[in-house]
Amino acid sequence: MERLQLFCIGSLMVIRSLFADTSDFKLVKQNDAIALYERWIPGADGENVREIKAVFRVKTAVPAVVKLFKDQAKGRQWNTNASDYKIASTPEAGRWITYIRYAIPWPMDDQDCCLLYMYQPTAGNQAEIRFESTTDHRFPPFNKTTRITGTRGKWMMEPASDGQLKITYLVTTDRSKKIPRWVSDPIIHDNLFKTMTKFKGLLENDGYAKQ
């Protein structure tokens, strides 16, 4: 069962510390557009946990990012291994529910999650979008599907000096004790890198770039 989480780790990870100092991150993967960093920090149970940060710039604005998060038709395109992506409204402005289901190869069960997204604009073209696990009657658990719980993370957006929007994705995950790092690390890094690459690509297409 521990191996299941490696397939969807690029989009969702269990948070331990989103607000700690980020100066000691180590670069683990990059191209000319996206940089992926990692560090290990003490977790609540005394074990070291993995904290990952992805940083990239995109030719778009904050409203386009929010729109893409809420776009059901595009959700499966940028969430690696996602087979379903649904959005539901809440009574509060700037908050919505996102349901994602991940297709996992047989004979293992699929996974899904139900997340509350919270959008908070700040001064200028800046914003922060947080997400955390939640429950909602519109998305009940399915048979033979493992519900991912205890997830929390955030996306931070701010103007870059070149006129683009700088996006930082910060998230931390528990380390699986049964899977050696030489096996898990490439999967985690590759899935998250693919997710960010697809997300950036969608934001820069004609429709979203003009938002």
C-alpha positions in Angstrom: 0.0 0.0 0.0 2.9 2.4 0.7 3.8 2.3 -3.0 0.4 3.7 -4.0 1.2 7.2 -2.8 4.2 7.5 -5.1 1.9 7.7 -8.1 0.1 10.9 -6.9 2.7 12.5 -4.8 3.3 15.1 -7.5 0.0 16.7 -6.7 -0.7 16.0 -3.1 1.6 15.4 -0.1 1.1 15.3 3.7 2.3 18.6 5.3 4.4 18.9 8.4 5.8 22.4 8.1 4.9 25.0 5.5 6.2 28.0 7.3 9.7 27.0 8.2 12.8 28.8 6.8 13.4 27.7 3.2 17.1 28.7 2.9 18.5 25.2 3.2 16.7 23.5 0.3 18.8 21.5 -2.2 18.2 21.7 -5.9 17.2 18.2 -7.1 15.8 18.7 -10.7 15.5 21.6 -13.1 15.2 22.7 -16.7 15.1 26.2 -18.2 11.7 26.9 -16.8 11.1 24.9 -13.5 13.3 24.3 -10.5 12.5 21.6 -7.9 14.1 21.7 -4.4 14.0 19.3 -1.5 15.1 19.1 2.1 14.5 16.8 5.1 13.2 18.2 8.3 12.2 16.7 11.7 8.6 15.5 11.7 6.1 15.3 14.5 7.0 11.7 15.4 10.8 12.4 15.4 11.4 10.9 11.9 12.7 13.1 9.2 10.1 14.1 6.5 10.6 15.3 3.0 9.7 19.0 2.2 9.6 19.9 -1.5 9.4 23.3 -3.2 8.7 23.9 -6.9 9.4 27.3 -8.4 8.6 28.6 -11.9 7.6 31.7 -13.8 4.7 31.9 -16.1 3.3 34.5 -18.5 -0.1 34.9 -16.8 -1.9 36.7 -13.9 -3.4 35.5 -10.7 -7.0 35.3 -12.0 -5.9 32.8 -14.6 -4.3 30.6 -12.0 -7.5 30.6 -10.0 -9.5 29.8 -13.1 -7.4 26.9 -14.0 -7.7 25.4 -10.5 -11.5 25.5 -11.0 -11.5 24.2 -14.5 -12.9 20.6 -14.3 -12.2 19.9 -18.0 -8.5 20.8 -17.6 -7.9 19.2 -14.2 -6.9 15.8 -15.4 -4.5 17.3 -17.9 -2.1 18.7 -15.4 -2.6 16.4 -12.4 -0.3 13.5 -13.0 -2.2 10.1 -13.0 -5.6 11.8 -12.3 -8.6 9.9 -13.7 -11.2 12.3 -12.3 -11.2 16.0 -11.3 -14.3 17.7 -9.9 -15.1 21.1 -8.4 -17.9 22.0 -5.9 -18.8 25.3 -4.5 -19.0 26.4 -0.9 -21.0 29.2 0.8 -17.9 31.2 1.4 -16.4 33.4 -1.3 -12.9 32.4 -2.3 -13.3 28.8 -1.2 -14.2 25.7 -3.1 -13.9 21.9 -2.9 -11.7 19.9 -5.3 -12.1 16.2 -5.7 -9.4 14.2 -7.4 -9.2 10.5 -8.2 -5.9 8.8 -9.2 -5.8 5.8 -11.4 -3.4 3.2 -9.9 -2.3 0.2 -11.9 -4.0 -3.1 -11.0 -3.9 -5.0 -8.7 -3.6 -2.0 -6.3 -6.6 0.2 -5.4 -7.1 3.6 -6.8 -6.7 6.7 -4.6 -8.8 9.8 -4.2 -8.8 13.0 -2.1 -11.2 15.7 -1.2 -9.6 19.1 -0.7 -10.8 22.5 0.5 -9.1 25.3 -1.4 -8.8 28.8 0.1 -7.9 31.8 -2.1 -6.6 34.9 -0.5 -5.5 37.8 -2.8 -3.1 40.3 -1.4 -1.7 43.6 -2.5 -0.9 44.0 -6.2 -0.7 40.9 -8.4 0.0 38.6 -5.4 -2.1 35.8 -3.9 -1.9 32.7 -1.9 -4.0 29.6 -2.4 -4.0 27.0 0.4 -5.5 23.6 0.4 -6.2 20.9 3.0 -8.0 17.7 3.4 -11.7 17.9 4.1 -14.9 15.8 3.9 -18.0 16.6 1.8 -21.2 14.6 1.3 -20.9 15.2 -2.5 -17.8 13.1 -2.7 -18.3 10.0 -0.5 -15.6 7.3 -0.3 -15.7 4.7 -3.0 -15.3 0.9 -2.8 -11.7 -0.2 -3.6 -10.5 3.3 -3.5 -8.1 4.6 -0.8 -9.0 8.1 0.5 -5.9 10.3 1.0 -6.3 12.3 4.2 -4.2 14.7 6.3 -3.1 16.7 3.2 -2.2 20.4 3.4 -0.3 22.7 1.1 -0.1 26.1 -0.6 0.6 27.9 -3.8 2.2 31.4 -3.6 2.1 33.9 -6.4 3.9 37.2 -6.8 5.1 39.4 -9.7 8.6 38.7 -11.1 11.0 41.4 -12.2 10.6 40.3 -15.9 6.8 40.9 -15.8 5.9 37.3 -15.4 4.1 35.7 -12.4 6.4 33.7 -10.0 4.7 30.7 -8.6 6.0 28.7 -5.6 4.5 25.4 -4.6 5.5 24.3 -1.1 4.6 20.9 0.3 6.0 18.3 2.7 5.5 14.5 2.7 6.2 11.7 5.1 8.9 9.2 4.0 7.8 5.6 3.4 10.0 3.4 5.6 9.4 0.4 3.4 10.5 1.9 0.1 14.2 2.9 -0.2 15.0 6.4 -1.3 16.7 5.2 -4.5 13.3 3.9 -5.6 11.0 6.6 -4.3 13.0 9.7 -5.0 12.9 9.5 -8.9 9.2 8.8 -8.9 8.4 11.7 -6.5 10.6 14.1 -8.4 9.4 13.1 -11.9 5.7 13.1 -11.0 5.9 16.6 -9.4 8.0 17.9 -12.3 5.5 16.6 -14.8 2.6 18.2 -12.9 4.3 21.6 -12.8 5.3 21.4 -16.4 1.7 20.7 -17.5 0.3 23.3 -15.2 2.6 26.0 -16.6 1.9 24.9 -20.2 -1.9 25.3 -19.7 -1.5 28.7 -18.1 0.5 29.9 -21.1 -1.9 28.8 -23.8 -3.9 31.5 -25.6 -7.0 31.3 -23.4 -5.3 31.6 -20.0 -2.5 33.9 -20.9 -5.0 36.6 -21.7 -6.8 36.4 -18.3 
